[in-house]
Amino acid sequence: MIPPPALNRSLALRLILILGIVSLLGDVIYEGGRSIAGPYLLLLGASAFTVAFVAGFGEFIGYAVRLVSG
């Protein structure tokens, strides 16, 4: 039995909303993790140079992967 078009539209909107919420929560977790990396390294006793180097190297690797993967 084929569901009515109104039901299809409702399911599609619900799916889009759920995917949007999942994407939002993923971004919150990712950005939260990035924001505490420096202070966490300092808490572990790393020098300011080490924190800056690790953060800069991480950014470099991220951009390099984007360049290679497209």
CORDAUR-V813399 format. One record per residue. N is the residue number from 1. RES is the residue in one small letter. D_CENTER is the distance of its C-alpha to the mean C-alpha in Angstrom with 2 decimals. Layout:
BEGIN
N:RES:D_CENTER / N:RES:D_CENTER
END
This chain:
BEGIN
1:m:40.12 / 2:i:37.85 / 3:p:35.89 / 4:p:36.75 / 5:p:34.62 / 6:a:33.71 / 7:l:32.16 / 8:n:30.15 / 9:r:28.83 / 10:s:27.99 / 11:l:26.09 / 12:a:24.17 / 13:l:23.23 / 14:r:22.21 / 15:l:19.98 / 16:i:18.28 / 17:l:17.87 / 18:i:16.44 / 19:l:13.85 / 20:g:12.93 / 21:i:12.72 / 22:v:10.55 / 23:s:8.02 / 24:l:8.58 / 25:l:8.36 / 26:g:5.06 / 27:d:3.97 / 28:v:6.91 / 29:i:6.45 / 30:y:3.89 / 31:e:6.29 / 32:g:9.01 / 33:g:9.01 / 34:r:9.27 / 35:s:11.90 / 36:i:14.04 / 37:a:14.28 / 38:g:17.26 / 39:p:19.21 / 40:y:18.81 / 41:l:20.30 / 42:l:23.01 / 43:l:23.72 / 44:l:24.31 / 45:g:26.82 / 46:a:25.26 / 47:s:26.90 / 48:a:25.41 / 49:f:25.86 / 50:t:23.95 / 51:v:20.96 / 52:a:21.07 / 53:f:21.62 / 54:v:18.76 / 55:a:16.29 / 56:g:17.97 / 57:f:18.12 / 58:g:14.43 / 59:e:13.93 / 60:f:16.80 / 61:i:15.57 / 62:g:12.28 / 63:y:14.63 / 64:a:17.17 / 65:v:15.09 / 66:r:14.24 / 67:l:17.96 / 68:v:19.14 / 69:s:17.04 / 70:g:17.59
END
